[in-house]
Amino acid sequence: MSQSPNNPGQPQPPAYGGGQPSNPYGQQAYSQQPAYAAPGYGAPAYGDPYGQGGYVEPKSKVAAAVLAFFLGTLGIHNFYRGQTRNGIIHLCLVGAAIVLFIIGGVVLGTNVDAYGNVSDGAASTAGMLMLLGWLVAAGNGIWAFVEFIMILVSNDGSLR
């Protein structure tokens, strides 16, 4: 007579397929899912307005600082950190400054007479447009530099 490799006190699986092995101790079977949810599933991630969920890798503080220093006026560091609204505002400010410079140049270029002189009104209008464009660009640059400093002094580069 052959003996079973299992101890007599342990539950035996069914001899043929189908069903789960019974557990006389009331414990959870191995194939059942745990009662807790895996990290990143279920509740939306922080800053995820659409509830897409998913695990978000932490961003590198060094990479965010380098992006803020070199490409800060374009807002690339904000896109990297997931702050798309601030990144779009940076891009809009850059676009507004460029448009103001171009309009000022067109005003100057279209108001030149045959001798190469520009009327006083056109020159002052073009000067004001270009000054306004410079102020927008300078404000955007200062804002990007402040964000660069804030990334450097924060613990994780998140500005929080």
C-alpha positions as CSV (number, residue, x, y, z in Angstrom):
1,M,0.0,0.0,0.0
2,S,1.4,3.4,-0.9
3,Q,1.2,6.4,1.3
4,S,0.2,9.9,0.3
5,P,3.1,12.4,0.3
6,N,0.9,14.8,2.3
7,N,0.4,14.6,6.0
8,P,-3.0,13.3,7.1
9,G,-4.0,16.5,8.8
10,Q,-3.6,18.7,5.7
11,P,-6.5,19.2,3.3
12,Q,-6.2,17.1,0.1
13,P,-6.9,18.6,-3.4
14,P,-9.6,17.0,-5.4
15,A,-8.6,13.9,-7.4
16,Y,-9.8,15.4,-10.7
17,G,-10.1,19.0,-12.1
18,G,-12.8,21.5,-11.0
19,G,-13.3,23.4,-7.9
20,Q,-11.0,24.9,-5.3
21,P,-9.4,22.8,-2.6
22,S,-11.4,23.0,0.6
23,N,-9.7,24.7,3.6
24,P,-11.0,23.5,6.9
25,Y,-9.3,26.3,8.8
26,G,-11.4,29.1,7.3
27,Q,-8.3,30.8,5.8
28,Q,-8.2,32.4,2.4
29,A,-7.2,30.1,-0.5
30,Y,-4.0,30.9,-2.4
31,S,-5.8,31.7,-5.7
32,Q,-8.0,34.4,-4.2
33,Q,-7.0,38.1,-4.5
34,P,-5.9,40.0,-1.4
35,A,-8.3,42.4,0.2
36,Y,-6.1,45.5,-0.5
37,A,-5.6,47.2,-3.9
38,A,-2.3,47.5,-5.6
39,P,-0.6,50.9,-5.4
40,G,-1.6,53.3,-8.1
41,Y,-4.9,51.6,-9.0
42,G,-8.3,52.8,-8.0
43,A,-8.1,56.4,-6.8
44,P,-6.8,58.9,-9.3
45,A,-3.2,60.0,-9.0
46,Y,-2.4,63.4,-7.5
47,G,-2.9,66.0,-10.2
48,D,-4.8,63.6,-12.5
49,P,-8.1,65.5,-13.2
50,Y,-9.5,62.8,-15.5
51,G,-9.0,59.9,-13.1
52,Q,-6.9,57.8,-15.5
53,G,-5.0,56.4,-12.5
54,G,-1.9,54.4,-12.9
55,Y,1.4,54.6,-11.1
56,V,3.3,57.9,-11.6
57,E,7.1,57.6,-11.4
58,P,8.7,60.3,-9.2
59,K,10.5,62.9,-11.3
60,S,14.1,63.7,-11.0
61,K,14.9,66.9,-9.2
62,V,18.1,67.4,-11.1
63,A,16.4,67.0,-14.5
64,A,13.7,69.4,-13.5
65,A,16.3,72.0,-12.4
66,V,18.3,71.6,-15.6
67,L,15.2,72.0,-17.7
68,A,14.1,75.1,-15.7
69,F,17.5,76.7,-16.0
70,F,18.0,76.2,-19.8
71,L,14.4,76.0,-21.1
72,G,12.6,77.7,-18.3
73,T,11.0,80.5,-20.3
74,L,9.4,77.9,-22.6
75,G,8.0,76.1,-19.5
76,I,9.5,72.7,-20.4
77,H,10.2,72.0,-16.7
78,N,6.5,72.4,-16.0
79,F,5.6,69.9,-18.6
80,Y,8.2,67.5,-17.2
81,R,6.7,67.8,-13.7
82,G,3.2,67.4,-14.9
83,Q,2.1,71.0,-14.5
84,T,0.8,71.5,-18.0
85,R,-1.2,74.6,-17.2
86,N,1.9,76.5,-16.1
87,G,3.8,75.2,-19.1
88,I,1.1,76.5,-21.4
89,I,1.1,79.9,-19.7
90,H,4.9,80.1,-20.2
91,L,4.5,79.2,-23.9
92,C,1.7,81.8,-24.3
93,L,3.9,84.5,-22.8
94,V,6.7,83.6,-25.1
95,G,4.3,83.8,-28.1
96,A,2.9,87.1,-26.9
97,A,6.4,88.6,-26.6
98,I,7.3,87.4,-30.1
99,V,4.1,88.7,-31.6
100,L,4.6,92.1,-30.0
101,F,8.2,92.3,-31.3
102,I,7.0,91.4,-34.8
103,I,4.1,93.9,-34.8
104,G,6.6,96.6,-33.6
105,G,8.9,95.7,-36.5
106,V,6.1,95.8,-39.0
107,V,5.0,99.2,-37.8
108,L,8.5,100.5,-38.2
109,G,9.0,98.9,-41.6
110,T,5.8,100.1,-43.1
111,N,6.2,103.8,-42.0
112,V,9.5,104.5,-43.6
113,D,9.5,107.3,-46.2
114,A,11.6,107.6,-49.3
115,Y,14.5,109.1,-47.4
116,G,14.6,106.4,-44.7
117,N,12.9,108.5,-42.0
118,V,10.2,107.2,-39.7
119,S,7.4,109.5,-38.4
120,D,7.4,110.3,-34.7
121,G,4.0,108.6,-34.2
122,A,5.0,105.4,-35.8
123,A,8.4,105.3,-34.0
124,S,6.7,105.8,-30.6
125,T,4.1,103.2,-31.4
126,A,6.7,100.7,-32.5
127,G,8.8,101.5,-29.4
128,M,5.9,101.0,-27.0
129,L,5.1,97.6,-28.6
130,M,8.6,96.5,-28.4
131,L,9.0,97.7,-24.8
132,L,5.8,95.8,-23.9
133,G,7.2,92.7,-25.6
134,W,10.4,93.0,-23.7
135,L,8.5,93.4,-20.4
136,V,6.5,90.3,-21.1
137,A,9.6,88.3,-21.9
138,A,11.5,89.7,-18.9
139,G,8.6,88.8,-16.6
140,N,8.4,85.3,-18.0
141,G,12.2,84.9,-17.5
142,I,12.0,86.1,-13.9
143,W,9.1,83.7,-13.2
144,A,11.1,80.8,-14.7
145,F,14.2,81.7,-12.7
146,V,12.1,81.8,-9.5
147,E,10.7,78.3,-10.3
148,F,14.3,77.1,-10.9
149,I,15.3,78.3,-7.4
150,M,12.2,76.8,-5.9
151,I,13.0,73.4,-7.5
152,L,16.6,73.6,-6.1
153,V,15.4,74.3,-2.5
154,S,12.5,71.8,-2.5
155,N,13.0,68.3,-1.2
156,D,11.7,66.5,-4.3
157,G,11.5,69.1,-7.0
158,S,7.7,69.4,-6.9
159,L,7.5,73.0,-5.6
160,R,5.2,71.8,-2.8
